[in-house]
Amino acid sequence: MGLDGGGAPGAARLQLVDGVSLLRPDEQVFDAMLAGFANQQLARNFARTTVESRANTVRAFAAYVNAYPWQWTPAMVDEWLGDLRSLRDLKRSTIRSYSEAIRSFCHFATDPLYEWPATCEQRFGSHPVQIVHEWNTAVHVQDNESDPKKRAFTKAELHAFFEHADSQVARIRAFGRKGWLPAFRDATLFKTAYAFGLRRNETRMLDAADFGTNPHAREFGHFGRCQVRFGKAKKGSPPKRRGVLTVWDWTPDVLDEWFTEIRPLFGADGNPAAWPSERGLRIGNQRLNSRFAAYPDALGLDTGLDFHGLRRSHVTHLIEDGWDPRFVQEQVGHEHASTTSIYTCVSSDFRTRTLRRHLDATVTAALETQKVNA
């Protein structure tokens, strides 16, 4: 094939052997293209989970249209995305991630550097084209595209949630069942996510060694600071790290009880995970999700309260309590203050109190002015 750059990760000559006939050329070339696409994405430092997800999306699209990349047309992606929206009712962000996966694959498959256009032309008399364009895909036009129902817990709702989590531990333990240990672990994990404003995976991936002393707030003891090592990463970048400071005086008591009295009962010697699983290194997302979903449902709370609502609540409650917005921004690791403001769901009670305070100050100032003039 002889094009310059044939040694680039994902190039056709690295995936196919020249001169070897293929028993199922269409299928085997497509598989080789996908393998090359994965190698190219990994070389760009994308996470393996992202690479696998994109490859699965490309396979799903190929199966839907029953055609190979050198046969694809823009009309096919139009129909596919339309069906995803109308039949499966997927979120806008999910639809966009699917179209981005197809766009990235087509960009790779049509780049002469990787020799796939020449390979397909030689073998099939056709070549891939870019089928994802601005005019047939959704545009990302605003910072926040989350479900409008998603919100922070009020302080009363949060208190009820944590109280219910604790009551489940006591109830299971009273029946003599072993399940009280996982229930205790999950209740502590939920409180930790709220206390430090953590995302679900940030919380799940904590190790016991990630908690330490804040030399400027020694009253919190060994739990004055939490080191987040698996923060949300930018595309092609490793997980973002940040340190989060303890702000509420109840947090050290909760963590101290867990690490000194309860966690050792898991038999977690040699396991660094803060939240060990009964059968593995650490608790999995599916188990965590199912436990969390059961509690708001049992309390009759609305469906807008999800795990991420604990993080929203951390931001909201700090702002309501008068903490500096810049401090709150640093706590949750937002690069821009505008992102933090999206998370801030200030309660109506707080706004009412703020409005009343300013109105009272205005009235008082007016009365003082009348006295002076009199």
Buried (B, 14 or more C-beta within 10 A) or exposed (E): EEBEEBEBBBBBBBBBEEEEEEEEEBEBBBEBBBBBBBBBBBEEEBBEEBBEBBBEBBEBBBEBBEBBBBBBEBEBBBEBBEEBBEEEEBEEEEBBBBBBBBBBBBBBBBBEBBBBBBBBEEBBEBBBBBBBEEEBBBEEEEEEEBEEEBBBBBBEBBEBBBEBBBEBBEEBBEEEEEBBBBBBBBBBBBBBBBBBBBBBBBBBBBBBEBBBBBEEEEEBBBBBBBBBBBBEEEEEEEBBEBBBBBBBEEBBEBBBEBBEEBBEEBEBEEBEBBBBBEEEEBBEEEBBEEBBBEBBEEEEBEEBBBBBBBBBBBBBBBBBEEBEBEEBBBBBBBEEEEBBBBBBBBBEEBEEEEEEEEEEEEEEEEEEEEEEEE
